[in-house]
Amino acid sequence: MKMWIARTKPRSEKGGTFLGLYECKPNYREEYNLWQSPMGLPLYIDCKEFPSVTFENSPQQVEIKLI
């Protein structure tokens, strides 16, 4: 299953980001500091996971395998 993962901008120098998993490619909404997808709400993931995903390289397409 292909999905999208994206991280918000840090709210301060200490971090404060959210990491979301989306069904469709999300678009960034600057006024709300979040990513929005036309297919509903994201599944939020622990922000410490996937440290290689940053705001600058978001969104990224990922493949999810169910085992």
N, C-alpha and C positions, 0 to 999 in steps of 0.2 A: 504494500500500500504506500503510495507516495503522498507526502504531506509537506508542510512548510514549518520552519522554526525561525523565530525572530526574538531579538532582545531589545528592550526599550533603552533610551538614553539614560545614563546615570543621573540621578537627581542631585547628587553632590559628589565631592571628591572621594567619599567613602564608599560609593557604589549606589545601592538602592535601585537595582534594575529588576525587571520582570522578564521571564522567558516563557514564551507561549508556543504552542503547537497548533497549527491551523490546517483545515481541510483544503482551502484555496489560498493562493498567494495573497498575503495581506498588503495593504498600503499604509504608510505611516501618516498619522494625524498629529502634526506638531502641536496644535492647540491643546490636545489632551495627553500628549506624551505617551501615545500607545499605537499599536498596530491594529488595523481593522480589516476584517475579512467579510466578503459578502455572504459567507456561509455560516454566520453565527459566531458564537463566542469561542475563544481558544481554550485549550486545556493548558492550565498553567503548570509549569515544571519547576522544581527547585532551582533557584537562580544560580546555585553553585555547580549545577550540572552543565555539561557542554561549555567549558571555559573558552573554547576556540570560537564560539559564536559570539560576536560582538555586535553592537549597534551598527558599526561601520560596514560589516559584511552581511548584515541581515537584509532581507530574509534569505534563507537558504532552503533549498529543496532537500528533503531527507526521505529515505525509504525505511518504512517500519515493517519488521518481520515478526509475525506472531508465531511463537514456538510452543 
